């Protein structure tokens, strides 16, 4: 199958793509399935990964249910603005169960893309419950910095917060690369940015937020999180960089 070019992908009308694919609740015909898989393969190529044919089912299910998303709960602590622009927010996130995948590919975007596809299959029935679990946002990636603070370590962990329905009795993954982890509450400083997440863009956002915050001892310097609110197929997707506070 030939992939559409990046130029073709950019030329697609995003609203039309949403109307044609996301809002169509009827079973997809062969042309629709082909178009959707081709779209995802084109996006995946920008992350230097490929999409296997067996991803067709999970992609369709995630696309059909994209508007029914559960937001990770949090308690707002404070919001810091300058001249009407939100510089960052401070939030408290509760404890809970996460499905996690750790990968160390050559590129950061490869690691998160491969992990996200594994989590998609877990969400879409490849679990001990044998059912679609539902989407929660954001999907969060844990990253660690090298000792010099100028580059990311290879291994990154991508995590999906289990919906409230499954928090007390988490379904188990069929894929041994996925583990269910219980995490304690975290207090974060969050700043929004848009677009693709690469090692370069993430490192740039980390430097930017440190420049805003200045010197402080109450924030971890070797561990950060990247929160993504849309799937990799959205060109201008919403992301956040999260700094972790040492104390709640």
Secondary structure, 3 states (H helix, E strand, C coil): CCCCCHHHHHHCCHHHHHHHHHCCCCCCCHHHHHHHHHHHHHHHHHCCCCCCCCHHHHHHHHHHCCCCEEECCEEEEEEEEECCEEEEEEEEECCEEEEEEEECCCCHHHHHHHHHHHHHHHHECCECCCCECCEEECEEEEEEECCCCCCECCCEEEEEECCHHHCCCCCCECCCCEEEEEECCEEEEEEEEECCCCHHHHHHHHHHHHHHHCCCCCEEEEEEEEEECCCCCCCCCEEEEEEEECCC
